[in-house]
C-alpha cells in the first residue's frame, strides 16, 4: 500500500475542529506559525510591495501515521508597503499584534489539549521561549498594544 492519503493533509475549518482532529488522530504536537502574505499588490522600486497584507496563523500537526493536519486562521489585514518609511510603525505594531494573537491561541490550545506539545514559531524559525515572550511583551507595551 502506497499510503496515498498521507500525501494530502487533513484540513480543519475551525480551531475547534483542529482540536477534535488532534484528539481523534492521537497527535502529540502542534506548531503555530505566523504567516504574512500580500494580496492584490504591486511591486515598486522605492517601497517594495504595496498591497493588502494578510496576517495568518498556520497550525500544523502530524498524525502518528505521518499525515499532516492543517488549519489556517486569517486574523487581520493591513494595507501598506513592504519596506516604506511612512508605515514602518504600523508594520511593527502589526507584527507584534500577530504574535500576541498567536500566543493567545497557544494558551487556548494548551487548555483544550493538555499533554500535546505546542510551539509558537518565532523569529529565525525557532520556537518561542520565555525570553522571546518577555521581549514580545516589552515590545507590545512600548507600542501601546497591552
Z-matrix of the N, CA and C atoms (Angstrom, degrees):
N
C 1 1.462
C 2 1.526 1 108.67
N 3 1.314 2 116.76 1 131.33
C 4 1.448 3 121.51 2 -176.83
C 5 1.516 4 114.05 3 -80.07
N 6 1.304 5 118.34 4 -18.59
C 7 1.450 6 120.53 5 -177.24
C 8 1.517 7 111.97 6 69.06
N 9 1.318 8 116.43 7 41.47
C 10 1.463 9 121.28 8 -176.03
C 11 1.521 10 111.72 9 -58.96
N 12 1.322 11 117.80 10 -35.20
C 13 1.465 12 118.60 11 -178.39
C 14 1.530 13 111.74 12 -63.25
N 15 1.333 14 117.52 13 -22.61
C 16 1.470 15 120.31 14 178.01
C 17 1.524 16 112.40 15 -70.20
N 18 1.332 17 117.23 16 -16.02
C 19 1.461 18 120.66 17 178.23
C 20 1.516 19 111.75 18 -72.91
N 21 1.318 20 116.89 19 -23.96
C 22 1.456 21 121.58 20 -175.59
C 23 1.524 22 109.56 21 -108.96
N 24 1.320 23 117.23 22 125.42
C 25 1.472 24 118.94 23 -178.44
C 26 1.529 25 111.85 24 -72.88
N 27 1.307 26 114.82 25 152.59
C 28 1.464 27 120.22 26 168.38
C 29 1.517 28 106.28 27 -77.77
N 30 1.317 29 117.26 28 132.16
C 31 1.464 30 120.06 29 -178.39
C 32 1.519 31 109.66 30 -112.58
N 33 1.317 32 114.92 31 119.78
C 34 1.465 33 120.90 32 176.77
C 35 1.528 34 108.37 33 -86.18
N 36 1.338 35 115.88 34 144.81
C 37 1.464 36 120.87 35 -179.76
C 38 1.526 37 112.51 36 -95.29
N 39 1.330 38 116.65 37 -21.57
C 40 1.464 39 121.68 38 179.65
C 41 1.532 40 108.87 39 -138.51
N 42 1.314 41 115.03 40 165.91
C 43 1.464 42 119.81 41 177.96
C 44 1.529 43 110.72 42 -65.60
N 45 1.324 44 116.96 43 -37.98
C 46 1.469 45 119.85 44 178.37
C 47 1.532 46 111.39 45 -67.08
N 48 1.327 47 116.87 46 -34.88
C 49 1.469 48 119.56 47 175.92
C 50 1.530 49 110.01 48 -66.02
N 51 1.332 50 117.12 49 -37.52
C 52 1.459 51 120.52 50 175.44
C 53 1.528 52 110.34 51 -60.21
N 54 1.329 53 116.54 52 -45.81
C 55 1.469 54 121.09 53 178.82
C 56 1.530 55 110.13 54 -57.36
N 57 1.325 56 116.78 55 -46.68
C 58 1.465 57 120.73 56 -179.60
C 59 1.526 58 112.02 57 -63.68
N 60 1.329 59 117.54 58 -41.49
C 61 1.469 60 120.64 59 178.92
C 62 1.526 61 111.53 60 -65.91
N 63 1.330 62 117.33 61 -40.85
C 64 1.469 63 120.92 62 179.39
C 65 1.526 64 110.00 63 -62.97
N 66 1.327 65 116.40 64 -42.64
C 67 1.482 66 120.01 65 177.60
C 68 1.524 67 110.57 66 -64.15
N 69 1.327 68 115.91 67 -49.44
C 70 1.472 69 121.50 68 -175.91
C 71 1.526 70 111.83 69 -61.54
N 72 1.322 71 116.74 70 -41.04
C 73 1.470 72 121.28 71 -175.95
C 74 1.522 73 112.99 72 -86.34
N 75 1.340 74 117.92 73 -10.45
C 76 1.462 75 120.78 74 178.15
C 77 1.524 76 114.10 75 73.67
N 78 1.316 77 116.70 76 36.91
C 79 1.469 78 121.18 77 179.88
C 80 1.527 79 110.14 78 -72.85
N 81 1.326 80 115.19 79 151.74
C 82 1.464 81 118.82 80 -176.74
C 83 1.529 82 113.49 81 -109.29
N 84 1.336 83 117.94 82 -9.68
C 85 1.461 84 119.38 83 -178.68
C 86 1.528 85 111.21 84 -153.67
N 87 1.339 86 114.61 85 157.67
C 88 1.460 87 122.36 86 175.05
C 89 1.525 88 107.21 87 -137.80
N 90 1.322 89 115.78 88 132.78
C 91 1.459 90 120.87 89 173.12
C 92 1.522 91 107.71 90 -106.36
N 93 1.322 92 115.92 91 133.82
C 94 1.457 93 122.08 92 177.38
C 95 1.522 94 107.11 93 -112.40
N 96 1.324 95 115.68 94 117.15
C 97 1.462 96 120.45 95 -174.17
C 98 1.520 97 110.78 96 -120.25
N 99 1.332 98 117.93 97 118.78
C 100 1.457 99 120.29 98 175.15
C 101 1.533 100 110.18 99 -69.15
N 102 1.332 101 115.61 100 135.19
C 103 1.461 102 121.08 101 178.08
C 104 1.519 103 109.45 102 -126.13
N 105 1.313 104 115.68 103 149.65
C 106 1.456 105 122.72 104 176.43
C 107 1.515 106 107.60 105 -129.72
N 108 1.333 107 116.27 106 126.91
C 109 1.463 108 119.30 107 178.45
C 110 1.520 109 109.69 108 -135.98
N 111 1.321 110 115.02 109 145.72
C 112 1.464 111 121.90 110 179.46
C 113 1.528 112 109.02 111 -96.24
N 114 1.321 113 116.35 112 129.06
C 115 1.462 114 121.77 113 179.30
C 116 1.524 115 109.13 114 -114.96
N 117 1.320 116 115.80 115 135.95
C 118 1.467 117 122.43 116 176.35
C 119 1.517 118 111.97 117 52.53
N 120 1.318 119 116.83 118 49.54
C 121 1.459 120 120.23 119 -175.57
C 122 1.513 121 113.46 120 -107.36
N 123 1.306 122 114.24 121 171.52
C 124 1.455 123 123.30 122 176.14
C 125 1.528 124 108.05 123 -131.49
N 126 1.315 125 115.61 124 137.10
C 127 1.464 126 121.73 125 178.49
C 128 1.528 127 108.87 126 -86.66
N 129 1.343 128 115.79 127 133.08
C 130 1.456 129 120.98 128 176.21
C 131 1.521 130 108.92 129 -123.72
N 132 1.317 131 115.58 130 159.22
C 133 1.460 132 119.88 131 -179.75
C 134 1.522 133 111.79 132 -75.47
N 135 1.323 134 117.31 133 -30.68
C 136 1.461 135 119.83 134 -172.56
C 137 1.526 136 114.46 135 -87.33
N 138 1.321 137 118.53 136 -45.47
C 139 1.466 138 120.64 137 -174.22
C 140 1.522 139 113.22 138 -118.97
N 141 1.315 140 117.02 139 11.08
C 142 1.454 141 119.87 140 179.69
C 143 1.517 142 111.11 141 76.26
N 144 1.297 143 115.80 142 -144.73
C 145 1.460 144 121.75 143 -177.06
C 146 1.524 145 110.46 144 -74.33
N 147 1.328 146 115.86 145 131.66
C 148 1.464 147 121.84 146 170.35
C 149 1.516 148 105.42 147 -110.67
N 150 1.323 149 116.86 148 119.25
C 151 1.463 150 119.54 149 -171.75
C 152 1.512 151 110.79 150 -165.51
N 153 1.326 152 114.51 151 176.55
C 154 1.458 153 122.26 152 165.93
C 155 1.523 154 105.98 153 -87.60
N 156 1.311 155 116.55 154 113.99
C 157 1.459 156 121.28 155 -179.97
C 158 1.524 157 108.93 156 -92.34
N 159 1.331 158 116.09 157 125.74
C 160 1.464 159 121.36 158 177.94
C 161 1.522 160 109.23 159 -99.16
N 162 1.328 161 115.14 160 130.82
C 163 1.457 162 122.51 161 178.41
C 164 1.528 163 107.64 162 -103.19
N 165 1.322 164 115.25 163 109.99
C 166 1.458 165 122.64 164 -172.60
C 167 1.528 166 109.96 165 -122.35
N 168 1.321 167 115.86 166 143.82
C 169 1.462 168 121.15 167 171.14
C 170 1.523 169 107.76 168 -104.09
N 171 1.315 170 115.97 169 129.39
C 172 1.466 171 121.96 170 178.09
C 173 1.523 172 108.27 171 -107.83
N 174 1.315 173 116.18 172 120.33
C 175 1.461 174 123.21 173 179.92
C 176 1.529 175 107.12 174 -103.37
N 177 1.335 176 117.22 175 125.52
C 178 1.462 177 120.79 176 -178.72
C 179 1.521 178 109.23 177 -131.29
N 180 1.333 179 114.71 178 130.80
C 181 1.450 180 121.56 179 174.22
C 182 1.526 181 106.91 180 -132.21
N 183 1.312 182 116.25 181 165.55
C 184 1.457 183 119.75 182 179.30
C 185 1.520 184 109.41 183 -134.21
N 186 1.320 185 115.19 184 133.53
C 187 1.460 186 120.62 185 179.16
C 188 1.524 187 109.22 186 -72.75
N 189 1.339 188 117.48 187 161.03
C 190 1.466 189 119.50 188 176.59
C 191 1.536 190 112.40 189 -57.08
N 192 1.333 191 117.02 190 -25.53
C 193 1.463 192 121.25 191 178.78
C 194 1.521 193 114.00 192 -84.56
N 195 1.340 194 117.52 193 -2.13
C 196 1.449 195 120.77 194 176.21
C 197 1.520 196 116.21 195 98.13
N 198 1.306 197 117.85 196 2.85
C 199 1.465 198 120.74 197 179.32
C 200 1.524 199 109.97 198 -86.77
N 201 1.315 200 116.73 199 135.55
C 202 1.463 201 120.82 200 -179.39
C 203 1.524 202 111.21 201 -83.72
N 204 1.315 203 114.83 202 148.39
C 205 1.463 204 122.98 203 171.11
C 206 1.524 205 105.37 204 -117.78
N 207 1.326 206 117.45 205 125.90
C 208 1.463 207 121.80 206 -174.60
C 209 1.526 208 109.91 207 -127.31
N 210 1.324 209 114.95 208 137.59
C 211 1.466 210 122.01 209 172.31
C 212 1.519 211 107.44 210 -137.84
N 213 1.323 212 116.06 211 131.74
C 214 1.477 213 120.97 212 176.65
C 215 1.515 214 108.98 213 -116.93
N 216 1.333 215 114.70 214 134.97
C 217 1.464 216 121.38 215 -179.58
C 218 1.527 217 108.58 216 -127.83
N 219 1.343 218 116.51 217 110.61
C 220 1.454 219 120.65 218 175.65
C 221 1.519 220 107.87 219 -83.50
N 222 1.338 221 115.66 220 122.51
C 223 1.460 222 120.24 221 -173.35
C 224 1.518 223 113.85 222 -97.62
N 225 1.327 224 117.80 223 -38.05
C 226 1.463 225 119.77 224 178.27
C 227 1.522 226 109.40 225 -165.50
N 228 1.332 227 115.03 226 167.62
C 229 1.455 228 122.44 227 177.29
C 230 1.519 229 109.24 228 -123.88
N 231 1.323 230 114.74 229 155.32
C 232 1.457 231 121.11 230 176.79
C 233 1.511 232 107.41 231 -141.64
N 234 1.335 233 116.77 232 128.71
C 235 1.456 234 119.97 233 174.41
C 236 1.512 235 108.48 234 -89.76
N 237 1.317 236 116.28 235 130.87
C 238 1.454 237 118.95 236 179.62
C 239 1.507 238 111.20 237 176.41
N 240 1.324 239 114.49 238 -160.32
C 241 1.464 240 120.88 239 -177.72
C 242 1.517 241 110.51 240 -111.47
N 243 1.299 242 114.81 241 163.79
C 244 1.456 243 120.56 242 -179.76
C 245 1.513 244 114.01 243 -79.20
N 246 1.359 245 116.93 244 -31.27
C 247 1.463 246 118.39 245 -179.04
C 248 1.532 247 113.19 246 -148.05
N 249 1.306 248 117.72 247 20.57
C 250 1.462 249 120.26 248 179.69
C 251 1.519 250 111.87 249 -74.75
N 252 1.333 251 116.29 250 154.11
C 253 1.466 252 121.13 251 -178.27
C 254 1.529 253 112.18 252 -78.11
N 255 1.322 254 117.84 253 -30.28
C 256 1.464 255 120.97 254 -173.89
C 257 1.526 256 112.61 255 -63.81
N 258 1.316 257 118.02 256 -34.04
C 259 1.464 258 119.86 257 -178.15
C 260 1.528 259 112.79 258 -113.76
N 261 1.323 260 116.97 259 22.59
C 262 1.470 261 120.41 260 -179.55
C 263 1.525 262 111.47 261 -61.03
N 264 1.334 263 117.60 262 -40.03
C 265 1.464 264 120.84 263 179.30
C 266 1.526 265 110.72 264 -64.59
N 267 1.333 266 117.38 265 -41.86
C 268 1.468 267 120.97 266 177.90
C 269 1.526 268 111.25 267 -63.02
N 270 1.332 269 116.83 268 -39.67
C 271 1.468 270 120.89 269 178.19
C 272 1.517 271 110.42 270 -62.00
N 273 1.331 272 116.13 271 -43.91
C 274 1.464 273 120.38 272 179.36
C 275 1.517 274 112.25 273 -63.40
N 276 1.343 275 116.40 274 -45.37
C 277 1.468 276 120.36 275 178.89
C 278 1.530 277 111.13 276 -63.30
N 279 1.341 278 116.54 277 -39.20
C 280 1.464 279 119.85 278 179.98
C 281 1.521 280 110.92 279 -63.91
N 282 1.326 281 117.08 280 -40.82
C 283 1.466 282 120.43 281 178.99
C 284 1.529 283 110.78 282 -63.91
N 285 1.335 284 116.63 283 -43.60
C 286 1.467 285 120.51 284 178.65
C 287 1.527 286 110.22 285 -62.86
N 288 1.334 287 116.26 286 -46.20
C 289 1.468 288 121.04 287 179.14
C 290 1.532 289 110.62 288 -59.38
N 291 1.323 290 116.39 289 -39.49
C 292 1.467 291 121.75 290 -179.99
C 293 1.531 292 110.79 291 -61.27
N 294 1.326 293 116.84 292 -45.22
C 295 1.466 294 120.28 293 179.03
C 296 1.527 295 111.89 294 -69.51
N 297 1.330 296 118.20 295 -33.81
C 298 1.469 297 120.51 296 176.57
C 299 1.528 298 110.67 297 -64.23
N 300 1.329 299 116.80 298 -40.95
C 301 1.470 300 120.29 299 176.68
C 302 1.523 301 109.61 300 -63.69
N 303 1.333 302 116.58 301 -41.20
C 304 1.463 303 120.26 302 176.97
C 305 1.517 304 112.09 303 -60.28
N 306 1.334 305 116.37 304 -40.67
C 307 1.467 306 120.58 305 177.92
C 308 1.531 307 110.60 306 -63.62
N 309 1.334 308 117.47 307 -40.86
C 310 1.470 309 121.04 308 177.32
C 311 1.522 310 111.13 309 -61.12
N 312 1.331 311 116.40 310 -43.10
C 313 1.469 312 120.01 311 -179.40
C 314 1.525 313 111.35 312 -65.68
N 315 1.323 314 116.78 313 -38.91
C 316 1.470 315 120.15 314 177.84
C 317 1.528 316 109.95 315 -62.90
N 318 1.337 317 117.54 316 -43.29
C 319 1.469 318 120.61 317 177.89
C 320 1.524 319 110.90 318 -61.73
N 321 1.326 320 116.47 319 -42.09
C 322 1.464 321 120.86 320 178.83
C 323 1.529 322 110.24 321 -61.76
N 324 1.323 323 116.48 322 -47.04
C 325 1.463 324 119.88 323 -178.88
C 326 1.524 325 111.61 324 -65.75
N 327 1.337 326 117.74 325 -35.20
C 328 1.469 327 120.06 326 177.21
C 329 1.519 328 111.01 327 -62.97
N 330 1.346 329 116.36 328 -36.58
C 331 1.462 330 119.21 329 179.09
C 332 1.528 331 111.35 330 -70.98
N 333 1.306 332 117.35 331 -31.13
C 334 1.464 333 121.47 332 -178.93
C 335 1.525 334 113.53 333 -88.77
N 336 1.346 335 116.30 334 -24.82
C 337 1.463 336 120.47 335 -175.49
C 338 1.530 337 111.08 336 -129.56
N 339 1.349 338 117.23 337 66.18
C 340 1.473 339 117.64 338 177.48
C 341 1.533 340 109.08 339 -63.14
N 342 1.298 341 116.73 340 140.88
C 343 1.460 342 120.19 341 -179.49
C 344 1.521 343 113.83 342 93.00
N 345 1.319 344 117.77 343 -9.83
C 346 1.461 345 121.29 344 176.51
C 347 1.529 346 107.41 345 -99.13
N 348 1.322 347 116.61 346 126.89
C 349 1.464 348 121.16 347 179.41
C 350 1.530 349 109.11 348 -71.30
N 351 1.334 350 116.16 349 129.96
C 352 1.465 351 121.60 350 -179.17
C 353 1.513 352 109.64 351 -124.90
N 354 1.328 353 115.93 352 131.87
C 355 1.452 354 120.89 353 178.34
C 356 1.513 355 109.85 354 -132.18
N 357 1.332 356 115.54 355 130.56
C 358 1.456 357 121.97 356 168.68
C 359 1.523 358 105.47 357 -92.05
N 360 1.317 359 115.95 358 123.05
C 361 1.461 360 120.49 359 -177.92
C 362 1.525 361 108.50 360 -81.72
N 363 1.318 362 115.71 361 126.55
C 364 1.451 363 121.12 362 -176.10
C 365 1.515 364 112.39 363 -109.87
N 366 1.330 365 116.31 364 -157.68
C 367 1.461 366 121.16 365 179.83
C 368 1.527 367 111.35 366 -57.55
N 369 1.316 368 115.45 367 142.89
C 370 1.457 369 119.76 368 179.76
C 371 1.512 370 113.56 369 74.78
N 372 1.322 371 117.60 370 15.31
C 373 1.473 372 123.03 371 -179.44
C 374 1.520 373 112.73 372 55.57
N 375 1.329 374 115.50 373 38.77
C 376 1.464 375 118.85 374 175.90
C 377 1.530 376 108.18 375 -122.35
N 378 1.335 377 116.58 376 152.68
C 379 1.466 378 119.42 377 -179.90
C 380 1.520 379 112.01 378 -61.57
N 381 1.325 380 115.28 379 143.30
C 382 1.468 381 120.80 380 177.84
C 383 1.527 382 108.30 381 -68.02
N 384 1.332 383 115.78 382 135.48
C 385 1.462 384 121.22 383 174.11
C 386 1.524 385 108.12 384 -115.91
N 387 1.332 386 116.60 385 -177.53
C 388 1.464 387 120.60 386 -176.22
C 389 1.524 388 112.92 387 -58.16
N 390 1.328 389 117.30 388 -39.78
C 391 1.464 390 119.49 389 -178.77
C 392 1.530 391 111.16 390 -67.06
N 393 1.333 392 117.53 391 -37.53
C 394 1.468 393 119.97 392 177.52
C 395 1.527 394 111.10 393 -69.49
N 396 1.339 395 117.07 394 -37.87
C 397 1.469 396 119.55 395 176.00
C 398 1.533 397 110.64 396 -64.08
N 399 1.324 398 117.27 397 -40.15
C 400 1.473 399 120.60 398 177.16
C 401 1.521 400 110.79 399 -61.15
N 402 1.323 401 116.70 400 -45.00
C 403 1.466 402 120.73 401 178.60
C 404 1.535 403 110.27 402 -63.50
N 405 1.323 404 117.30 403 -40.65
C 406 1.464 405 121.20 404 177.84
C 407 1.526 406 110.52 405 -59.68
N 408 1.328 407 117.31 406 -45.35
C 409 1.468 408 120.80 407 -178.94
C 410 1.528 409 111.70 408 -67.40
N 411 1.341 410 117.59 409 -36.79
C 412 1.466 411 120.25 410 175.69
C 413 1.524 412 110.95 411 -64.69
N 414 1.340 413 116.03 412 -44.03
C 415 1.470 414 120.28 413 178.47
C 416 1.521 415 110.97 414 -64.08
N 417 1.330 416 116.75 415 -39.23
C 418 1.474 417 120.52 416 179.79
C 419 1.528 418 110.59 417 -66.43
N 420 1.322 419 116.76 418 -39.85
C 421 1.468 420 120.40 419 178.64
C 422 1.526 421 110.46 420 -65.36
N 423 1.334 422 117.43 421 -43.50
C 424 1.464 423 119.92 422 -179.96
C 425 1.531 424 111.99 423 -68.92
N 426 1.330 425 117.63 424 -25.77
C 427 1.472 426 121.52 425 178.28
C 428 1.530 427 111.56 426 -87.02
N 429 1.338 428 117.11 427 -4.90
C 430 1.458 429 120.84 428 -179.95
C 431 1.506 430 114.33 429 77.62
N 432 1.339 431 116.83 430 26.62
C 433 1.469 432 120.73 431 -178.43
C 434 1.527 433 112.86 432 -99.64
N 435 1.313 434 117.63 433 -5.64
C 436 1.482 435 120.26 434 177.26
C 437 1.508 436 110.46 435 -110.40
